[in-house]
Amino acid sequence: MPSNIFQKTDYLEIISRIKNLSTDNRRMWGTMNITEMLNHCSKQLELGLGKIEQNGIEGSFIMRTGFGRWFALYGVSWFRGLSTPKRMNVKENQYKIEGFQKEKDVLLMLLKEVLEKRSLKPHPFFGALSQKDWGRLIWKHLDHHLRQFNG
């Protein structure tokens, strides 16, 4: 079964990978530093939880079809340089970055909140998602960025 944040073993594995990050982890690709990456990952969870407003529908209409969602969430590994929803772009939005440990703590807190809430808002690229698909998206997004920093 594909990894999913709502599966206990997958959740615990992601939490462990986040907790093991340090400022010594070096970026393998992209332009964000590790602290910006943690903030960026938190923004995805804040969008899902409704803590920050979306800019409306973004991305290709294909991603909002059943096939597009399946392809992005289950069909392929994500490659470097994928676009991100505007509200998740930490550089464009000039979000205040609190510091490495604070950003890590916020991400871990938001993950716990997502796990407890389980009913999330529509995604700007994919639209309304089932709990299973949100769980897969969150896991895949975190895995992508943890690999970016050898985490």
PAMIDO-347618 format. One record per residue: residue number from 0; residue in one letter; x, y, z of N, C-alpha, C in turn. Coordinates in pm, whole numbers, plus 50000, padded with zeros to 5 digits. Atoms other than C-alpha are relative to their C-alpha. Layout:
N
<i = NUM aa = a n_x = X n_y = Y n_z = Z ca_x = X ca_y = Y ca_z = Z c_x = X c_y = Y c_z = Z>
...
! end
This chain:
151
<i = 0 aa = m n_x = 50085 n_y = 49881 n_z = 50000 ca_x = 50000 ca_y = 50000 ca_z = 50000 c_x = 50089 c_y = 50124 c_z = 50000>
<i = 1 aa = p n_x = 49918 n_y = 49877 n_z = 50004 ca_x = 50139 ca_y = 50347 ca_z = 49915 c_x = 50002 c_y = 50071 c_z = 50136>
<i = 2 aa = s n_x = 49984 n_y = 49929 n_z = 49872 ca_x = 50271 ca_y = 50548 ca_z = 50209 c_x = 49899 c_y = 50112 c_z = 50013>
<i = 3 aa = n n_x = 50108 n_y = 49906 n_z = 49973 ca_x = 50016 ca_y = 50775 ca_z = 50373 c_x = 50013 c_y = 50047 c_z = 50145>
<i = 4 aa = i n_x = 49980 n_y = 49942 n_z = 49867 ca_x = 50039 ca_y = 51010 ca_z = 50672 c_x = 49898 c_y = 49947 c_z = 50102>
<i = 5 aa = f n_x = 50101 n_y = 50052 n_z = 49910 ca_x = 49722 ca_y = 50855 ca_z = 50818 c_x = 50023 c_y = 49854 c_z = 50038>
<i = 6 aa = q n_x = 49959 n_y = 50134 n_z = 49957 ca_x = 49892 ca_y = 50513 ca_z = 50846 c_x = 50106 c_y = 50018 c_z = 50108>
<i = 7 aa = k n_x = 49916 n_y = 49975 n_z = 49883 ca_x = 50062 ca_y = 50495 ca_z = 51185 c_x = 50149 c_y = 49982 c_z = 49971>
<i = 8 aa = t n_x = 49857 n_y = 50023 n_z = 50025 ca_x = 50391 ca_y = 50344 ca_z = 51065 c_x = 50058 c_y = 50107 c_z = 49908>
<i = 9 aa = d n_x = 49953 n_y = 49895 n_z = 50092 ca_x = 50421 ca_y = 50599 ca_z = 50780 c_x = 50012 c_y = 50133 c_z = 50073>
<i = 10 aa = y n_x = 49998 n_y = 49876 n_z = 49921 ca_x = 50337 ca_y = 50886 ca_z = 51016 c_x = 50123 c_y = 50002 c_z = 50091>
<i = 11 aa = l n_x = 49887 n_y = 50006 n_z = 49907 ca_x = 50596 ca_y = 50774 ca_z = 51272 c_x = 50134 c_y = 50008 c_z = 49927>
<i = 12 aa = e n_x = 49876 n_y = 49994 n_z = 50079 ca_x = 50861 ca_y = 50731 ca_z = 51001 c_x = 50028 c_y = 50144 c_z = 49956>
<i = 13 aa = i n_x = 49983 n_y = 49860 n_z = 50043 ca_x = 50804 ca_y = 51086 ca_z = 50868 c_x = 50038 c_y = 50086 c_z = 50120>
<i = 14 aa = i n_x = 49968 n_y = 49924 n_z = 49878 ca_x = 50808 ca_y = 51228 ca_z = 51223 c_x = 50146 c_y = 49979 c_z = 50038>
<i = 15 aa = s n_x = 49862 n_y = 50031 n_z = 49967 ca_x = 51138 ca_y = 51052 ca_z = 51290 c_x = 50096 c_y = 50069 c_z = 49905>
<i = 16 aa = r n_x = 49913 n_y = 49934 n_z = 50098 ca_x = 51290 ca_y = 51187 ca_z = 50968 c_x = 50006 c_y = 50150 c_z = 50024>
<i = 17 aa = i n_x = 50002 n_y = 49856 n_z = 49971 ca_x = 51181 ca_y = 51541 ca_z = 51057 c_x = 50083 c_y = 50027 c_z = 50126>
<i = 18 aa = k n_x = 49929 n_y = 49979 n_z = 49875 ca_x = 51312 ca_y = 51511 ca_z = 51413 c_x = 50151 c_y = 49985 c_z = 49983>
<i = 19 aa = n n_x = 49858 n_y = 50023 n_z = 50022 ca_x = 51649 ca_y = 51387 ca_z = 51281 c_x = 50067 c_y = 50107 c_z = 49914>
<i = 20 aa = l n_x = 49941 n_y = 49892 n_z = 50078 ca_x = 51698 ca_y = 51694 ca_z = 51060 c_x = 50081 c_y = 50092 c_z = 50090>
<i = 21 aa = s n_x = 49922 n_y = 49898 n_z = 49929 ca_x = 51963 ca_y = 51942 ca_z = 51165 c_x = 50046 c_y = 50103 c_z = 49897>
<i = 22 aa = t n_x = 49950 n_y = 49896 n_z = 50091 ca_x = 52113 ca_y = 52256 ca_z = 51020 c_x = 50122 c_y = 49951 c_z = 49922>
<i = 23 aa = d n_x = 49889 n_y = 50060 n_z = 50075 ca_x = 52397 ca_y = 52029 ca_z = 50904 c_x = 49953 c_y = 49931 c_z = 49872>
<i = 24 aa = n n_x = 50051 n_y = 50061 n_z = 50123 ca_x = 52167 ca_y = 51869 ca_z = 50643 c_x = 50017 c_y = 50099 c_z = 49886>
<i = 25 aa = r n_x = 49974 n_y = 49913 n_z = 50114 ca_x = 52269 ca_y = 52009 ca_z = 50305 c_x = 49899 c_y = 49976 c_z = 49889>
<i = 26 aa = r n_x = 50096 n_y = 50004 n_z = 50110 ca_x = 52036 ca_y = 52089 ca_z = 50018 c_x = 50062 c_y = 49926 c_z = 49881>
<i = 27 aa = m n_x = 49958 n_y = 50076 n_z = 50117 ca_x = 52061 ca_y = 51850 ca_z = 49724 c_x = 49955 c_y = 50068 c_z = 49870>
<i = 28 aa = w n_x = 50051 n_y = 49925 n_z = 50116 ca_x = 51857 ca_y = 52071 ca_z = 49486 c_x = 49912 c_y = 50113 c_z = 50050>
<i = 29 aa = g n_x = 50093 n_y = 49892 n_z = 49968 ca_x = 51637 ca_y = 52379 ca_z = 49477 c_x = 50067 c_y = 50123 c_z = 50058>
<i = 30 aa = t n_x = 49948 n_y = 49872 n_z = 49951 ca_x = 51672 ca_y = 52725 ca_z = 49626 c_x = 49969 c_y = 50026 c_z = 50147>
<i = 31 aa = m n_x = 50033 n_y = 49978 n_z = 49859 ca_x = 51516 ca_y = 52697 ca_z = 49973 c_x = 50110 c_y = 49945 c_z = 50089>
<i = 32 aa = n n_x = 49914 n_y = 50060 n_z = 49899 ca_x = 51737 ca_y = 52651 ca_z = 50274 c_x = 49913 c_y = 49908 c_z = 50087>
<i = 33 aa = i n_x = 50074 n_y = 50100 n_z = 49923 ca_x = 51637 ca_y = 52388 ca_z = 50530 c_x = 49890 c_y = 50062 c_z = 50086>
<i = 34 aa = t n_x = 50102 n_y = 49934 n_z = 49916 ca_x = 51449 ca_y = 52635 ca_z = 50753 c_x = 49883 c_y = 50047 c_z = 49914>
<i = 35 aa = e n_x = 50106 n_y = 49962 n_z = 50092 ca_x = 51254 ca_y = 52772 ca_z = 50455 c_x = 49919 c_y = 49878 c_z = 49957>
<i = 36 aa = m n_x = 50069 n_y = 50123 n_z = 50038 ca_x = 51172 ca_y = 52414 ca_z = 50354 c_x = 49901 c_y = 49956 c_z = 50108>
<i = 37 aa = l n_x = 50090 n_y = 50037 n_z = 49890 ca_x = 51024 ca_y = 52341 ca_z = 50697 c_x = 49878 c_y = 50092 c_z = 50001>
<i = 38 aa = n n_x = 50110 n_y = 49904 n_z = 50006 ca_x = 50813 ca_y = 52658 ca_z = 50671 c_x = 49908 c_y = 49969 c_z = 49882>
<i = 39 aa = h n_x = 50076 n_y = 50036 n_z = 50120 ca_x = 50705 ca_y = 52562 ca_z = 50318 c_x = 49912 c_y = 49878 c_z = 50025>
<i = 40 aa = c n_x = 50078 n_y = 50121 n_z = 49970 ca_x = 50593 ca_y = 52217 ca_z = 50437 c_x = 49887 c_y = 50031 c_z = 50097>
<i = 41 aa = s n_x = 50105 n_y = 49957 n_z = 49907 ca_x = 50399 ca_y = 52381 ca_z = 50720 c_x = 49887 c_y = 50070 c_z = 49925>
<i = 42 aa = k n_x = 50102 n_y = 49925 n_z = 50076 ca_x = 50218 ca_y = 52602 ca_z = 50467 c_x = 49902 c_y = 49904 c_z = 49933>
<i = 43 aa = q n_x = 50091 n_y = 50099 n_z = 50058 ca_x = 50077 ca_y = 52292 ca_z = 50295 c_x = 49897 c_y = 49956 c_z = 50103>
<i = 44 aa = l n_x = 50090 n_y = 50045 n_z = 49895 ca_x = 49930 ca_y = 52177 ca_z = 50624 c_x = 49905 c_y = 50112 c_z = 50042>
<i = 45 aa = e n_x = 50085 n_y = 49886 n_z = 49966 ca_x = 49800 ca_y = 52525 ca_z = 50707 c_x = 49892 c_y = 50022 c_z = 49893>
<i = 46 aa = l n_x = 50101 n_y = 49992 n_z = 50105 ca_x = 49624 ca_y = 52533 ca_z = 50367 c_x = 49891 c_y = 49896 c_z = 50022>
<i = 47 aa = g n_x = 50095 n_y = 50108 n_z = 49979 ca_x = 49462 ca_y = 52198 ca_z = 50435 c_x = 49913 c_y = 50022 c_z = 50123>
<i = 48 aa = l n_x = 50074 n_y = 49975 n_z = 49876 ca_x = 49360 ca_y = 52301 ca_z = 50785 c_x = 49915 c_y = 50127 c_z = 49993>
<i = 49 aa = g n_x = 50075 n_y = 49876 n_z = 50014 ca_x = 49216 ca_y = 52632 ca_z = 50659 c_x = 50057 c_y = 50115 c_z = 50082>
<i = 50 aa = k n_x = 49937 n_y = 49895 n_z = 49920 ca_x = 49461 ca_y = 52840 ca_z = 50865 c_x = 50049 c_y = 50117 c_z = 49913>
<i = 51 aa = i n_x = 49970 n_y = 49894 n_z = 50096 ca_x = 49567 ca_y = 53034 ca_z = 50555 c_x = 49908 c_y = 49983 c_z = 49880>
<i = 52 aa = e n_x = 50092 n_y = 50002 n_z = 50113 ca_x = 49341 ca_y = 53125 ca_z = 50267 c_x = 50072 c_y = 49962 c_z = 49871>
<i = 53 aa = q n_x = 49948 n_y = 50033 n_z = 50131 ca_x = 49394 ca_y = 52985 ca_z = 49922 c_x = 49974 c_y = 50115 c_z = 49904>
<i = 54 aa = n n_x = 50020 n_y = 49900 n_z = 50105 ca_x = 49424 ca_y = 53201 ca_z = 49613 c_x = 49901 c_y = 49952 c_z = 49895>
<i = 55 aa = g n_x = 50092 n_y = 50058 n_z = 50098 ca_x = 49160 ca_y = 52991 ca_z = 49440 c_x = 50063 c_y = 49880 c_z = 49931>
<i = 56 aa = i n_x = 49952 n_y = 50116 n_z = 50075 ca_x = 49215 ca_y = 52717 ca_z = 49185 c_x = 50126 c_y = 50038 c_z = 49924>
<i = 57 aa = e n_x = 49873 n_y = 49980 n_z = 50069 ca_x = 49568 ca_y = 52691 ca_z = 49049 c_x = 50037 c_y = 49873 c_z = 49927>
<i = 58 aa = g n_x = 49948 n_y = 50116 n_z = 50069 ca_x = 49754 ca_y = 52459 ca_z = 48817 c_x = 49909 c_y = 49954 c_z = 49887>
<i = 59 aa = s n_x = 50071 n_y = 50058 n_z = 50114 ca_x = 49634 ca_y = 52249 ca_z = 48528 c_x = 49870 c_y = 49934 c_z = 50043>
<i = 60 aa = f n_x = 50128 n_y = 50066 n_z = 49971 ca_x = 49273 ca_y = 52131 ca_z = 48516 c_x = 50016 c_y = 49848 c_z = 50005>
<i = 61 aa = i n_x = 49975 n_y = 50145 n_z = 50001 ca_x = 49414 ca_y = 51782 ca_z = 48451 c_x = 50024 c_y = 49949 c_z = 50142>
<i = 62 aa = m n_x = 49969 n_y = 50043 n_z = 49863 ca_x = 49534 ca_y = 51770 ca_z = 48813 c_x = 49875 c_y = 49988 c_z = 50085>
<i = 63 aa = r n_x = 50126 n_y = 50010 n_z = 49925 ca_x = 49174 ca_y = 51807 ca_z = 48931 c_x = 49911 c_y = 49886 c_z = 49949>
<i = 64 aa = t n_x = 50073 n_y = 50117 n_z = 50047 ca_x = 49060 ca_y = 51503 ca_z = 48734 c_x = 50045 c_y = 49878 c_z = 50079>
<i = 65 aa = g n_x = 49962 n_y = 50123 n_z = 49931 ca_x = 49064 ca_y = 51155 ca_z = 48880 c_x = 50133 c_y = 49946 c_z = 49953>
<i = 66 aa = f n_x = 49873 n_y = 50050 n_z = 50054 ca_x = 49344 ca_y = 51052 ca_z = 48647 c_x = 50117 c_y = 50088 c_z = 50043>
<i = 67 aa = g n_x = 49892 n_y = 49908 n_z = 49963 ca_x = 49552 ca_y = 51364 ca_z = 48720 c_x = 50041 c_y = 49985 c_z = 50145>
<i = 68 aa = r n_x = 49969 n_y = 50020 n_z = 49858 ca_x = 49522 ca_y = 51319 ca_z = 49096 c_x = 50072 c_y = 49867 c_z = 50021>
<i = 69 aa = w n_x = 49937 n_y = 50131 n_z = 49986 ca_x = 49605 ca_y = 50949 ca_z = 49071 c_x = 50144 c_y = 50004 c_z = 49950>
<i = 70 aa = f n_x = 49866 n_y = 49994 n_z = 50059 ca_x = 49904 ca_y = 51016 ca_z = 48845 c_x = 50098 c_y = 50073 c_z = 50091>
<i = 71 aa = a n_x = 49913 n_y = 49920 n_z = 49914 ca_x = 50048 ca_y = 51285 ca_z = 49075 c_x = 50023 c_y = 49936 c_z = 50137>
<i = 72 aa = l n_x = 49988 n_y = 50054 n_z = 49865 ca_x = 49980 ca_y = 51103 ca_z = 49401 c_x = 50050 c_y = 49856 c_z = 50006>
<i = 73 aa = y n_x = 49967 n_y = 50143 n_z = 49995 ca_x = 50032 ca_y = 50738 ca_z = 49309 c_x = 50082 c_y = 49951 c_z = 49881>
<i = 74 aa = g n_x = 49944 n_y = 50052 n_z = 50124 ca_x = 50167 ca_y = 50710 ca_z = 48955 c_x = 50148 c_y = 50024 c_z = 49978>
<i = 75 aa = v n_x = 49862 n_y = 49966 n_z = 50031 ca_x = 50505 ca_y = 50881 ca_z = 48947 c_x = 50070 c_y = 50058 c_z = 50123>
<i = 76 aa = s n_x = 49921 n_y = 49931 n_z = 49899 ca_x = 50786 ca_y = 50997 ca_z = 49171 c_x = 50008 c_y = 50147 c_z = 49959>
<i = 77 aa = w n_x = 49991 n_y = 49857 n_z = 50030 ca_x = 50804 ca_y = 51375 ca_z = 49197 c_x = 50143 c_y = 50034 c_z = 49963>
<i = 78 aa = f n_x = 49869 n_y = 49957 n_z = 50044 ca_x = 51091 ca_y = 51537 ca_z = 49017 c_x = 50031 c_y = 50139 c_z = 50054>
<i = 79 aa = r n_x = 49955 n_y = 49870 n_z = 49953 ca_x = 51290 ca_y = 51845 ca_z = 49107 c_x = 49938 c_y = 50111 c_z = 49916>
<i = 80 aa = g n_x = 50047 n_y = 49883 n_z = 50072 ca_x = 51152 ca_y = 52187 ca_z = 49015 c_x = 49850 c_y = 50004 c_z = 49974>
<i = 81 aa = l n_x = 50146 n_y = 49994 n_z = 50016 ca_x = 50779 ca_y = 52113 ca_z = 49041 c_x = 49948 c_y = 50135 c_z = 50048>
<i = 82 aa = s n_x = 50060 n_y = 49875 n_z = 49953 ca_x = 50558 ca_y = 52418 ca_z = 49076 c_x = 49928 c_y = 49975 c_z = 50132>
<i = 83 aa = t n_x = 50065 n_y = 50009 n_z = 49869 ca_x = 50397 ca_y = 52493 ca_z = 49411 c_x = 49884 c_y = 50099 c_z = 50004>
<i = 84 aa = p n_x = 50106 n_y = 49901 n_z = 49985 ca_x = 50070 ca_y = 52662 ca_z = 49504 c_x = 50057 c_y = 50132 c_z = 50052>
<i = 85 aa = k n_x = 49947 n_y = 49867 n_z = 49967 ca_x = 50126 ca_y = 53037 ca_z = 49541 c_x = 50010 c_y = 50024 c_z = 50150>
<i = 86 aa = r n_x = 49998 n_y = 49973 n_z = 49856 ca_x = 50040 ca_y = 53044 ca_z = 49913 c_x = 50104 c_y = 49916 c_z = 50073>
<i = 87 aa = m n_x = 49896 n_y = 50082 n_z = 49939 ca_x = 50307 ca_y = 52778 ca_z = 49979 c_x = 50140 c_y = 50048 c_z = 49963>
<i = 88 aa = n n_x = 49871 n_y = 49950 n_z = 50044 ca_x = 50586 ca_y = 52977 ca_z = 49811 c_x = 50055 c_y = 50097 c_z = 50105>
<i = 89 aa = v n_x = 49951 n_y = 49921 n_z = 49887 ca_x = 50785 ca_y = 53106 ca_z = 50109 c_x = 50076 c_y = 50124 c_z = 49956>
<i = 90 aa = k n_x = 49923 n_y = 49884 n_z = 50047 ca_x = 51007 ca_y = 53338 ca_z = 49905 c_x = 49908 c_y = 50105 c_z = 49941>
<i = 91 aa = e n_x = 50093 n_y = 49906 n_z = 50065 ca_x = 50728 ca_y = 53496 ca_z = 49699 c_x = 49913 c_y = 50071 c_z = 50104>
<i = 92 aa = n n_x = 50087 n_y = 49942 n_z = 49898 ca_x = 50511 ca_y = 53552 ca_z = 50007 c_x = 50077 c_y = 50068 c_z = 50114>
<i = 93 aa = q n_x = 49913 n_y = 49940 n_z = 49898 ca_x = 50804 ca_y = 53664 ca_z = 50222 c_x = 49950 c_y = 49968 c_z = 50142>
<i = 94 aa = y n_x = 50043 n_y = 50043 n_z = 49867 ca_x = 50679 ca_y = 53461 ca_z = 50517 c_x = 50114 c_y = 50021 c_z = 50100>
<i = 95 aa = k n_x = 49901 n_y = 49986 n_z = 49894 ca_x = 50855 ca_y = 53529 ca_z = 50845 c_x = 50050 c_y = 49862 c_z = 50038>
<i = 96 aa = i n_x = 49940 n_y = 50126 n_z = 49963 ca_x = 51094 ca_y = 53245 ca_z = 50913 c_x = 50055 c_y = 50017 c_z = 50142>
<i = 97 aa = e n_x = 49970 n_y = 49984 n_z = 49857 ca_x = 51131 ca_y = 53196 ca_z = 51289 c_x = 50137 c_y = 49946 c_z = 50041>
<i = 98 aa = g n_x = 49876 n_y = 50068 n_z = 49960 ca_x = 51444 ca_y = 52982 ca_z = 51301 c_x = 49980 c_y = 49851 c_z = 49988>
<i = 99 aa = f n_x = 50006 n_y = 50143 n_z = 50029 ca_x = 51527 ca_y = 52618 ca_z = 51244 c_x = 49916 c_y = 49921 c_z = 50100>
<i = 100 aa = q n_x = 50071 n_y = 50082 n_z = 49902 ca_x = 51404 ca_y = 52464 ca_z = 51570 c_x = 49853 c_y = 50038 c_z = 50010>
<i = 101 aa = k n_x = 50138 n_y = 49953 n_z = 49993 ca_x = 51090 ca_y = 52678 ca_z = 51584 c_x = 49920 c_y = 49948 c_z = 49879>
<i = 102 aa = e n_x = 50070 n_y = 50047 n_z = 50121 ca_x = 50998 ca_y = 52587 ca_z = 51222 c_x = 49979 c_y = 49848 c_z = 50005>
<i = 103 aa = k n_x = 50015 n_y = 50146 n_z = 49986 ca_x = 51059 ca_y = 52218 ca_z = 51295 c_x = 49888 c_y = 49969 c_z = 50099>
<i = 104 aa = d n_x = 50104 n_y = 50022 n_z = 49899 ca_x = 50840 ca_y = 52236 ca_z = 51607 c_x = 49860 c_y = 50031 c_z = 49944>
<i = 105 aa = v n_x = 50129 n_y = 49963 n_z = 50060 ca_x = 50560 ca_y = 52411 ca_z = 51414 c_x = 49954 c_y = 49891 c_z = 49904>
<i = 106 aa = l n_x = 50036 n_y = 50106 n_z = 50094 ca_x = 50568 ca_y = 52147 ca_z = 51140 c_x = 49952 c_y = 49875 c_z = 50074>
<i = 107 aa = l n_x = 50041 n_y = 50117 n_z = 49923 ca_x = 50549 ca_y = 51865 ca_z = 51394 c_x = 49865 c_y = 50021 c_z = 50067>
<i = 108 aa = m n_x = 50128 n_y = 49968 n_z = 49937 ca_x = 50261 ca_y = 52038 ca_z = 51575 c_x = 49887 c_y = 49994 c_z = 49897>
<i = 109 aa = l n_x = 50102 n_y = 50000 n_z = 50104 ca_x = 50070 ca_y = 52088 ca_z = 51249 c_x = 49970 c_y = 49858 c_z = 49951>
<i = 110 aa = l n_x = 50022 n_y = 50140 n_z = 50038 ca_x = 50120 ca_y = 51723 ca_z = 51153 c_x = 49910 c_y = 49929 c_z = 50100>
<i = 111 aa = k n_x = 50084 n_y = 50059 n_z = 49895 ca_x = 49969 ca_y = 51618 ca_z = 51484 c_x = 49856 c_y = 50051 c_z = 49986>
<i = 112 aa = e n_x = 50133 n_y = 49942 n_z = 50017 ca_x = 49678 ca_y = 51856 ca_z = 51426 c_x = 49927 c_y = 49940 c_z = 49880>
<i = 113 aa = v n_x = 50059 n_y = 50063 n_z = 50119 ca_x = 49618 ca_y = 51714 ca_z = 51077 c_x = 49954 c_y = 49860 c_z = 50034>
<i = 114 aa = l n_x = 50034 n_y = 50138 n_z = 49964 ca_x = 49621 ca_y = 51363 ca_z = 51218 c_x = 49873 c_y = 49995 c_z = 50084>
<i = 115 aa = e n_x = 50119 n_y = 49996 n_z = 49915 ca_x = 49357 ca_y = 51458 ca_z = 51474 c_x = 49877 c_y = 50050 c_z = 49927>
<i = 116 aa = k n_x = 50114 n_y = 49940 n_z = 50067 ca_x = 49137 ca_y = 51661 ca_z = 51239 c_x = 49947 c_y = 49913 c_z = 49887>
<i = 117 aa = r n_x = 50030 n_y = 50091 n_z = 50111 ca_x = 49141 ca_y = 51445 ca_z = 50926 c_x = 49905 c_y = 50054 c_z = 49894>
<i = 118 aa = s n_x = 50086 n_y = 49940 n_z = 50102 ca_x = 48888 ca_y = 51664 ca_z = 50740 c_x = 50066 c_y = 50129 c_z = 49955>
<i = 119 aa = l n_x = 49919 n_y = 49888 n_z = 50046 ca_x = 49085 ca_y = 51905 ca_z = 50526 c_x = 49933 c_y = 50073 c_z = 49883>
<i = 120 aa = k n_x = 50055 n_y = 49913 n_z = 50105 ca_x = 49003 ca_y = 52188 ca_z = 50286 c_x = 50047 c_y = 49952 c_z = 49863>
<i = 121 aa = p n_x = 49953 n_y = 50034 n_z = 50135 ca_x = 49032 ca_y = 52150 ca_z = 49906 c_x = 50141 c_y = 50054 c_z = 49975>
<i = 122 aa = h n_x = 49864 n_y = 49962 n_z = 50037 ca_x = 49383 ca_y = 52173 ca_z = 49762 c_x = 49995 c_y = 50089 c_z = 49876>
<i = 123 aa = p n_x = 50003 n_y = 49910 n_z = 50116 ca_x = 49460 ca_y = 52455 ca_z = 49513 c_x = 50024 c_y = 49931 c_z = 49866>
<i = 124 aa = f n_x = 49974 n_y = 50072 n_z = 50125 ca_x = 49592 ca_y = 52209 ca_z = 49250 c_x = 49901 c_y = 49886 c_z = 49977>
<i = 125 aa = f n_x = 50075 n_y = 50124 n_z = 50015 ca_x = 49383 ca_y = 51897 ca_z = 49318 c_x = 49852 c_y = 50011 c_z = 50034>
<i = 126 aa = g n_x = 50139 n_y = 49985 n_z = 49959 ca_x = 49055 ca_y = 52033 ca_z = 49453 c_x = 49971 c_y = 49918 c_z = 50124>
<i = 127 aa = a n_x = 50040 n_y = 50080 n_z = 49883 ca_x = 48861 ca_y = 51833 ca_z = 49711 c_x = 50069 c_y = 49864 c_z = 49993>
<i = 128 aa = l n_x = 49931 n_y = 50128 n_z = 49992 ca_x = 49056 ca_y = 51529 ca_z = 49825 c_x = 49940 c_y = 49916 c_z = 50112>
<i = 129 aa = s n_x = 50040 n_y = 50091 n_z = 49893 ca_x = 48953 ca_y = 51224 ca_z = 50022 c_x = 50107 c_y = 50002 c_z = 50109>
<i = 130 aa = q n_x = 49902 n_y = 50010 n_z = 49892 ca_x = 49125 ca_y = 51164 ca_z = 50354 c_x = 50121 c_y = 49919 c_z = 49953>
<i = 131 aa = k n_x = 49892 n_y = 50085 n_z = 50051 ca_x = 49329 ca_y = 50889 ca_z = 50187 c_x = 50091 c_y = 50078 c_z = 49907>
<i = 132 aa = d n_x = 49919 n_y = 49924 n_z = 50095 ca_x = 49443 ca_y = 51120 ca_z = 49907 c_x = 50075 c_y = 50115 c_z = 50067>
<i = 133 aa = w n_x = 49929 n_y = 49896 n_z = 49924 ca_x = 49526 ca_y = 51407 ca_z = 50146 c_x = 50118 c_y = 49938 c_z = 50074>
<i = 134 aa = g n_x = 49893 n_y = 50068 n_z = 49926 ca_x = 49727 ca_y = 51163 ca_z = 50356 c_x = 50116 c_y = 49961 c_z = 49910>
<i = 135 aa = r n_x = 49896 n_y = 50035 n_z = 50097 ca_x = 49915 ca_y = 51045 ca_z = 50049 c_x = 50074 c_y = 50125 c_z = 49953>
<i = 136 aa = l n_x = 49938 n_y = 49875 n_z = 50046 ca_x = 49976 ca_y = 51402 ca_z = 49927 c_x = 50094 c_y = 50056 c_z = 50105>
<i = 137 aa = i n_x = 49915 n_y = 49948 n_z = 49893 ca_x = 50112 ca_y = 51514 ca_z = 50264 c_x = 50126 c_y = 49915 c_z = 50013>
<i = 138 aa = w n_x = 49884 n_y = 50088 n_z = 49989 ca_x = 50339 ca_y = 51209 ca_z = 50288 c_x = 50095 c_y = 50022 c_z = 49883>
<i = 139 aa = k n_x = 49916 n_y = 49988 n_z = 50119 ca_x = 50463 ca_y = 51249 ca_z = 49931 c_x = 50073 c_y = 50135 c_z = 49998>
<i = 140 aa = h n_x = 49939 n_y = 49867 n_z = 49996 ca_x = 50528 ca_y = 51624 ca_z = 49974 c_x = 50113 c_y = 50003 c_z = 50103>
<i = 141 aa = l n_x = 49897 n_y = 50003 n_z = 49897 ca_x = 50718 ca_y = 51572 ca_z = 50300 c_x = 50119 c_y = 49913 c_z = 49958>
<i = 142 aa = d n_x = 49893 n_y = 50089 n_z = 50046 ca_x = 50916 ca_y = 51280 ca_z = 50157 c_x = 50086 c_y = 50070 c_z = 49895>
<i = 143 aa = h n_x = 49929 n_y = 49927 n_z = 50106 ca_x = 51011 ca_y = 51491 ca_z = 49852 c_x = 50098 c_y = 50100 c_z = 50061>
<i = 144 aa = h n_x = 49913 n_y = 49898 n_z = 49942 ca_x = 51148 ca_y = 51773 ca_z = 50067 c_x = 50099 c_y = 49944 c_z = 50101>
<i = 145 aa = l n_x = 49901 n_y = 50064 n_z = 49913 ca_x = 51312 ca_y = 51547 ca_z = 50323 c_x = 50113 c_y = 49942 c_z = 49917>
<i = 146 aa = r n_x = 49894 n_y = 50049 n_z = 50090 ca_x = 51500 ca_y = 51379 ca_z = 50037 c_x = 50084 c_y = 50116 c_z = 49947>
<i = 147 aa = q n_x = 49927 n_y = 49881 n_z = 50047 ca_x = 51594 ca_y = 51731 ca_z = 49917 c_x = 50115 c_y = 50033 c_z = 50095>
<i = 148 aa = f n_x = 49900 n_y = 49968 n_z = 49899 ca_x = 51789 ca_y = 51766 ca_z = 50242 c_x = 50059 c_y = 49874 c_z = 50065>
<i = 149 aa = n n_x = 49944 n_y = 50127 n_z = 49951 ca_x = 51903 ca_y = 51402 ca_z = 50281 c_x = 49940 c_y = 49958 c_z = 50133>
<i = 150 aa = g n_x = 50067 n_y = 50033 n_z = 49874 ca_x = 51648 ca_y = 51357 ca_z = 50558 c_x = 49912 c_y = 49879 c_z = 49989>
! end
